[in-house]
Amino acid sequence: MRQIEFSLPAFSRGYHVVTQQVIHALGPLPEMGMVHIFIKHTSAAITINESADPDVLTDFESIFNFLVPENLPFLKHTIEGPDDMPAHIKAAMIGNTISIPITNYRLNLGTWQGIYLCEFRNRANSRKLVATIIE
């Protein structure tokens, strides 16, 4: 078992396919195993979804902004800006971990699957992640 901490650069608000950046950060993979990836933030999320059509990324942004809009009058946690509490809620809805099987030294993702960084802040910094590779 080994563990790698790495950062993704700051991305604009939205959904971003980061599969290649994650693969690069992981380095050589075992023949078989599992990788568990955890994002160390409460206003961004990580998930796996469609990576072939960029419209999917836009649609994710649209639906989550519809479900959890900014400036809701009943929110109390507003000191960090109108995007902060909605970002926490969206991150909780999507989650902070993913697990991917490793087969033949590669991530065993489906044909159309990619790893998403879901960035919910208007002005985000780089995001820190921890990957645990289990052989």
C-alpha positions as CSV (number, residue, x, y, z in Angstrom):
1,M,0.0,0.0,0.0
2,R,1.2,3.5,-0.7
3,Q,-0.2,7.0,-0.3
4,I,0.4,10.0,-2.5
5,E,-0.6,13.6,-1.7
6,F,-0.9,15.9,-4.7
7,S,-2.6,19.1,-5.8
8,L,-4.7,20.1,-8.7
9,P,-4.2,23.6,-10.0
10,A,-6.9,26.2,-9.4
11,F,-9.8,25.7,-11.7
12,S,-12.7,28.1,-12.5
13,R,-16.1,27.3,-11.0
14,G,-17.6,24.3,-12.7
15,Y,-17.0,20.7,-13.5
16,H,-13.6,19.7,-14.9
17,V,-12.4,16.3,-16.2
18,V,-9.0,15.8,-14.4
19,T,-8.4,12.1,-15.2
20,Q,-5.1,12.7,-16.9
21,Q,-3.8,15.0,-14.1
22,V,-4.7,12.3,-11.5
23,I,-3.1,9.5,-13.5
24,H,0.1,11.6,-13.8
25,A,0.1,12.3,-10.0
26,L,-0.4,8.6,-9.2
27,G,2.7,7.4,-11.0
28,P,3.2,3.7,-11.7
29,L,0.3,1.5,-10.7
30,P,0.3,-2.1,-9.6
31,E,-0.9,-4.9,-11.9
32,M,-4.1,-5.2,-9.8
33,G,-5.5,-3.3,-6.9
34,M,-7.6,-0.3,-5.9
35,V,-7.1,3.4,-5.7
36,H,-9.0,5.5,-3.2
37,I,-9.0,9.2,-3.8
38,F,-10.0,11.8,-1.1
39,I,-10.3,15.6,-1.7
40,K,-9.3,17.6,1.4
41,H,-11.8,20.4,0.9
42,T,-15.4,21.2,1.9
43,S,-16.3,23.4,-1.0
44,A,-15.2,21.1,-3.9
45,A,-16.0,17.5,-4.7
46,I,-14.7,14.6,-6.7
47,T,-16.7,12.1,-8.7
48,I,-16.7,9.9,-11.8
49,N,-19.0,10.6,-14.7
50,E,-19.3,11.1,-18.5
51,S,-16.1,12.5,-20.0
52,A,-16.8,12.4,-23.7
53,D,-19.3,15.2,-24.2
54,P,-18.4,18.6,-22.7
55,D,-22.1,19.5,-22.5
56,V,-22.4,17.1,-19.6
57,L,-20.1,19.4,-17.6
58,T,-22.2,22.4,-18.3
59,D,-25.4,20.6,-17.5
60,F,-24.0,19.5,-14.1
61,E,-23.2,23.1,-13.3
62,S,-26.7,24.2,-14.4
63,I,-28.6,21.6,-12.4
64,F,-26.7,22.1,-9.2
65,N,-27.0,25.8,-9.4
66,F,-30.7,25.3,-9.9
67,L,-30.9,23.0,-6.9
68,V,-28.7,25.0,-4.6
69,P,-28.7,28.7,-5.7
70,E,-26.7,31.4,-4.1
71,N,-28.2,34.1,-1.8
72,L,-30.8,32.0,-0.2
73,P,-32.3,34.3,2.5
74,F,-32.3,31.6,5.3
75,L,-28.6,30.7,5.1
76,K,-26.6,31.8,8.2
77,H,-23.0,30.9,7.0
78,T,-22.4,33.8,4.7
79,I,-19.2,35.4,6.0
80,E,-17.1,33.9,3.2
81,G,-19.4,35.1,0.4
82,P,-22.6,34.0,-1.2
83,D,-21.0,31.1,-3.0
84,D,-19.5,29.5,0.2
85,M,-22.5,27.8,1.9
86,P,-24.0,26.6,-1.4
87,A,-20.5,25.1,-2.2
88,H,-20.5,23.2,1.1
89,I,-24.0,21.8,0.3
90,K,-23.1,20.8,-3.2
91,A,-19.8,19.2,-2.0
92,A,-21.8,17.1,0.5
93,M,-24.3,16.0,-2.2
94,I,-21.5,14.8,-4.5
95,G,-19.0,13.6,-2.0
96,N,-15.3,13.8,-1.2
97,T,-14.1,10.3,-2.2
98,I,-13.9,7.9,-5.2
99,S,-12.6,4.4,-5.5
100,I,-11.4,2.9,-8.8
101,P,-10.2,-0.6,-9.5
102,I,-6.7,-1.0,-11.0
103,T,-6.4,-3.7,-13.6
104,N,-3.4,-4.5,-15.8
105,Y,-1.5,-1.4,-14.4
106,R,-4.3,1.0,-15.4
107,L,-7.3,2.6,-13.8
108,N,-10.2,0.4,-14.8
109,L,-12.7,3.1,-15.8
110,G,-15.5,2.6,-18.2
111,T,-15.2,3.7,-21.8
112,W,-16.9,7.1,-21.3
113,Q,-16.0,7.7,-17.6
114,G,-13.6,10.3,-16.3
115,I,-12.7,11.8,-13.0
116,Y,-14.3,15.1,-12.2
117,L,-13.1,17.9,-10.0
118,C,-16.3,19.7,-9.0
119,E,-15.3,23.3,-8.2
120,F,-18.1,25.2,-6.4
121,R,-16.3,28.4,-5.4
122,N,-16.1,31.5,-7.6
123,R,-12.4,32.1,-6.7
124,A,-10.9,28.8,-5.8
125,N,-7.3,28.0,-5.0
126,S,-5.5,24.7,-5.9
127,R,-7.1,21.6,-4.4
128,K,-5.3,19.0,-2.3
129,L,-6.0,15.3,-2.7
130,V,-4.8,12.1,-1.1
131,A,-4.7,8.9,-3.1
132,T,-4.2,5.5,-1.4
133,I,-3.2,2.7,-3.6
134,I,-4.0,-0.7,-2.3
135,E,-2.3,-3.8,-3.9
